[in-house]
């Protein structure tokens, strides 16, 4: 049987998140059962990470570990906060780090809030939030991301071994448009329509869909019950109504940096009024970067933290298996097996 937890949204509407009791595997240095030789072979395997934020040391460890444990990975999704601030030289450092290690050919990048932090700085060594945006234009921040990701839209679709991966994110940095806002996610009608159409398209073809976004959904995975997440998505109701119609959607999100050892790292989110009582899956990606230290100039620089975590995802004909991994210790933390309901 499933263990059900009742969640209450910010507007007071009830929503259920279901965490299968069989979802949790004991920590082990060996792969989870679904990955062991002799078990059924998945249709595809891929990886998901998030929140690099300038931590090149932990990124290098993660790339080495993923290549060792999943050398045939069909893709790698990065759920935002690629850089600490969004400078071009910071993107270049990530590109260099990837160039030094084997990795999947297909990379799906999502944009995060840290990609918009250049305006807080007078120059890379001088924090100057009181004079924000310090001559930095909103357009230049998006152009830096587009140049790095090799595309000209925030939202995009990739195929990981035949499985669709949809990257979504903000199309405005709201501080430029409303002085009372900062990191909130604004999605255009074009992006929301595209998401609606792509989810419907793949549902007709009986395929599970992986949606990757930096920001979490309120009242879902670990850390999302704080009021700071209640306005993360400015079109939250619209986004939830789109996602909530589909049983075989898997929503991967970072941003919180919460530990994957927690029991609510992977949940089912039910959206009232969508005629889908089974809901859809929401998964915390963990984080590559988990610690900061003072840089001596009024700002912070990333340092290796107590953990360095991410995911391996295996898609089978009738289920999806999600494995949480600590790259630093080489330990499988948790395993969630989610039946496909199509």
C-alpha positions in Angstrom: 0.0 0.0 0.0 1.0 3.6 -0.5 1.6 6.0 2.4 -0.4 9.1 1.8 0.4 12.6 3.1 -2.2 15.4 3.0 -0.8 18.7 1.8 -2.6 22.0 1.9 -1.7 24.6 -0.8 -1.2 28.3 -0.1 -4.7 29.0 -1.3 -6.2 26.4 1.0 -6.9 23.8 -1.6 -6.1 20.2 -0.6 -3.6 18.3 -2.6 -2.2 14.8 -2.0 1.4 13.7 -2.4 2.0 10.0 -2.4 5.3 8.5 -1.6 5.4 4.7 -2.3 6.5 2.8 0.8 8.8 0.7 -1.5 10.6 3.8 -2.7 13.4 3.8 -0.2 16.5 1.5 -0.6 19.1 1.1 2.1 22.2 3.2 1.5 24.8 1.0 -0.2 28.0 1.1 -2.2 26.4 -1.3 -4.7 23.9 -0.2 -7.3 20.2 -0.5 -6.5 18.5 -3.7 -7.5 17.1 -2.2 -10.8 20.7 -1.5 -11.9 22.4 -4.8 -11.1 23.5 -7.1 -13.9 21.0 -9.7 -14.7 18.0 -7.6 -14.1 15.7 -6.4 -16.9 17.5 -3.8 -19.1 16.0 -0.3 -19.1 15.0 1.4 -22.3 17.3 4.2 -21.4 19.4 5.5 -18.5 20.3 9.2 -17.9 21.4 11.6 -15.1 20.0 14.7 -13.5 22.0 17.2 -11.5 21.5 20.8 -10.3 23.1 23.8 -8.6 26.8 23.7 -9.7 27.1 27.4 -8.7 30.9 27.6 -9.4 31.8 24.5 -7.4 34.2 23.0 -10.0 35.7 20.6 -7.6 32.5 18.8 -6.8 31.4 19.0 -10.4 34.5 17.2 -11.4 33.8 14.5 -8.8 30.2 14.2 -10.0 31.2 13.9 -13.7 33.7 11.2 -12.9 31.2 9.2 -10.8 28.4 9.4 -13.3 30.7 8.2 -16.0 31.8 5.3 -13.9 28.3 4.2 -12.7 26.4 5.1 -15.9 28.9 5.1 -18.8 26.2 4.6 -21.4 24.1 7.5 -20.2 21.8 8.8 -22.9 21.8 12.4 -21.5 22.4 14.7 -18.6 19.9 17.3 -17.5 21.2 20.2 -15.4 18.4 21.9 -13.5 19.7 25.4 -13.3 22.2 27.5 -11.2 24.9 26.5 -13.6 27.0 29.5 -12.5 27.4 31.4 -9.3 26.4 34.8 -10.9 26.0 34.5 -14.6 29.3 36.0 -15.9 30.5 34.7 -19.2 33.8 33.6 -17.7 31.8 31.5 -15.2 29.9 29.8 -18.0 33.3 29.2 -19.7 34.6 27.5 -16.5 31.7 25.1 -16.6 32.4 24.4 -20.3 36.0 23.7 -19.5 35.1 21.4 -16.7 32.8 19.4 -19.0 35.6 19.3 -21.6 38.0 17.5 -19.2 35.6 14.6 -18.5 33.6 12.1 -20.5 29.9 12.9 -20.4 26.8 12.3 -22.5 26.6 14.0 -25.8 23.1 15.3 -25.1 23.0 18.0 -22.4 19.7 19.7 -21.4 20.4 23.0 -19.6 17.8 24.8 -17.5 18.2 28.4 -16.3 18.3 29.2 -12.6 18.2 32.3 -10.5 22.0 32.5 -10.0 22.3 33.1 -13.8 20.9 36.6 -13.0 23.2 37.8 -10.3 25.8 39.8 -12.3 23.7 43.0 -11.7 24.5 42.7 -8.0 28.2 43.3 -8.7 30.0 46.4 -9.8 32.7 44.1 -11.1 33.5 40.4 -10.4 35.4 41.4 -7.2 33.0 44.1 -5.9 29.5 43.4 -4.5 27.4 46.5 -5.0 23.7 45.6 -4.4 22.8 49.2 -3.5 23.5 50.3 -7.1 21.8 47.4 -8.8 21.9 46.7 -11.8 25.3 48.3 -12.1 24.9 48.9 -15.8 24.0 45.2 -16.6 21.0 44.8 -18.9 18.5 42.0 -18.7 19.0 41.1 -22.3 22.8 40.5 -21.7 22.0 37.9 -19.0 19.8 35.9 -21.3 22.2 36.2 -24.2 25.0 34.7 -22.0 22.7 31.7 -21.2 21.7 31.3 -24.8 25.3 31.4 -26.0 26.3 28.8 -23.4 23.3 26.5 -23.9 23.4 26.8 -27.7 19.8 27.8 -28.3 17.7 30.9 -28.4 14.8 30.0 -26.1 14.5 29.3 -22.4 12.3 26.3 -23.0 13.5 23.4 -25.1 13.0 19.7 -25.7 15.7 17.0 -25.9 15.5 13.2 -26.4 17.3 11.0 -23.9 17.3 7.6 -25.6 13.8 8.3 -27.0 12.4 9.8 -23.8 11.4 13.4 -24.0 13.0 15.9 -21.7 11.5 19.3 -21.5 13.5 22.2 -19.9 11.5 25.2 -18.7 12.3 28.4 -16.8 11.8 32.1 -16.4 11.7 34.4 -19.4 12.1 37.6 -17.4 14.3 38.5 -14.5 11.5 40.2 -12.5 13.6 42.8 -10.7 13.9 44.6 -14.0 10.1 44.8 -14.3 8.9 45.1 -10.6 11.2 46.6 -7.9 9.4 44.4 -5.3 10.4 41.2 -6.9 13.7 39.3 -7.4 13.9 35.6 -8.4 10.3 34.8 -9.3 9.7 32.7 -12.4 7.7 34.4 -15.2 6.6 32.1 -18.1 5.2 33.5 -21.3 1.9 32.3 -22.9 4.1 30.8 -25.7 6.0 28.7 -23.1 2.9 27.6 -21.3 1.1 26.7 -24.6 4.2 24.8 -25.8 4.4 22.8 -22.5 0.7 22.0 -22.8 1.0 20.8 -26.3 4.2 18.7 -25.8 2.8 16.9 -22.7 -0.4 16.1 -24.7 1.7 15.0 -27.7 3.8 12.5 -25.7 0.8 11.3 -23.7 -0.9 10.3 -26.9 2.2 8.3 -27.7 2.2 6.7 -24.3 5.6 8.1 -23.3 6.6 9.3 -19.9 7.8 12.9 -20.0 10.7 14.4 -17.9 10.2 18.1 -17.1 13.2 19.9 -15.7 13.0 23.3 -13.9 15.3 25.0 -11.4 12.6 26.2 -9.1 10.5 23.7 -7.0 6.7 23.5 -6.8 5.3 24.7 -3.5 4.2 22.0 -1.1 5.9 19.1 -2.8 9.5 17.8 -2.1 11.8 18.5 0.8 12.1 22.2 1.8 9.1 23.5 -0.2 6.7 24.2 2.7 8.4 27.5 3.4 6.5 30.6 2.5 9.5 31.7 0.4 8.4 29.2 -2.3 4.7 30.3 -2.4 5.4 32.8 -5.2 8.3 31.2 -7.0 6.1 30.7 -10.1 4.1 33.8 -10.9 1.8 31.5 -12.9 1.8 28.7 -10.4 -1.9 27.8 -10.7 -1.6 27.6 -14.5 1.6 25.6 -14.4 0.1 23.1 -11.9 -3.1 22.7 -13.9 -1.0 21.8 -17.0 1.3 19.3 -15.2 -1.5 17.9 -13.0 -3.4 16.5 -16.0 -0.7 13.9 -16.8 0.0 10.8 -14.7 3.4 10.0 -16.3 5.0 13.4 -15.9 8.2 13.5 -13.8 9.1 17.0 -12.6 12.7 17.5 -11.5 13.6 20.6 -9.5 16.7 21.9 -7.7 17.2 25.3 -5.9 16.6 24.2 -2.3 19.9 22.2 -1.8 18.0 19.9 0.6 19.6 16.5 1.3 18.4 13.5 -0.7 18.4 11.3 2.4 15.1 12.8 3.4 11.9 10.8 3.0 10.1 13.4 0.9 12.8 13.7 -1.8 10.3 12.1 -4.3 6.5 12.5 -4.0 3.3 12.5 -6.0 1.6 15.9 -6.4 -2.1 15.8 -7.0 -3.7 19.0 -8.4 -7.4 19.4 -7.5 -9.8 19.8 -10.5 -7.6 18.1 -13.0 -9.4 14.7 -13.0 -6.1 13.0 -12.3 -6.3 11.5 -8.8 -3.0 9.8 -9.2 -1.1 13.1 -9.6 2.4 13.4 -11.1 5.9 12.8 -9.7 8.0 15.5 -8.3 11.7 14.8 -7.5 14.3 16.8 -5.7 17.6 16.7 -7.7 19.9 17.4 -4.8 22.8 19.8 -5.4 26.4 19.7 -6.6 27.3 22.8 -4.5 26.3 22.8 -0.8 28.6 25.3 0.9 29.9 28.9 0.8 32.6 30.9 2.5 33.2 34.7 2.8 35.4 35.9 -0.1 36.7 38.8 1.9 35.0 41.4 -0.3 31.4 41.3 1.1 30.4 38.3 -1.0 30.6 34.5 -0.9 32.4 31.9 -2.9 31.4 28.2 -3.2 33.4 25.5 -1.3 32.9 21.8 -1.2 30.0 21.0 1.0 29.0 18.0 3.2 27.4 16.2 0.3 27.5 16.3 -3.5 24.3 14.7 -4.9 22.4 13.9 -8.0 20.2 11.4 -9.7 20.3 8.4 -12.1 17.0 7.7 -13.9 16.2 4.4 -15.6 13.1 4.2 -17.8 11.5 0.7 -18.4 8.4 -0.2 -20.3 6.2 -0.2 -17.2 8.1 1.8 -14.6 10.7 4.5 -14.0 13.3 3.9 -11.4 15.0 7.0 -9.8 18.2 6.5 -7.9 19.6 9.2 -5.6 23.4 9.2 -5.5 26.1 10.8 -3.3 28.9 11.4 -5.8 31.5 12.2 -3.1 31.0 9.0 -1.1 30.0 6.8 -4.0 26.9 5.6 -2.2 23.4 5.0 -3.5 21.2 6.9 -1.1 17.6 6.1 -2.1 15.6 4.4 -4.8 12.1 5.2 -6.0 10.2 2.9 -8.3 7.3 4.7 -10.0 4.9 2.5 -12.1 3.8 4.1 -15.4 0.1 4.5 -15.4 -0.6 5.1 -19.1 
